[in-house]
């Protein structure tokens, strides 16, 4: 079985914010990003798993459910 790379919600947000700054784009809110993550999970593009971080709250671990080389094609269609 192939190991899928997993990212926390915080890692996804950090990467997104860097991309926004590099491209002079307005940033979406944390809530909107969370909604988009949920929508992409319902579409089957990503998988998420809730992880409790002892005493520090919880985060979602996010992994791709499609091949990396197809992401742009699928999201832009």
Secondary structure as UniProt FT lines:
FT   STRAND          7..8
FT   HELIX           9..22
FT   TURN            23..24
FT   HELIX           30..42
FT   TURN            43..44
FT   STRAND          46..53
FT   TURN            54..56
FT   STRAND          57..64
FT   HELIX           68..70
FT   HELIX           71..75
//
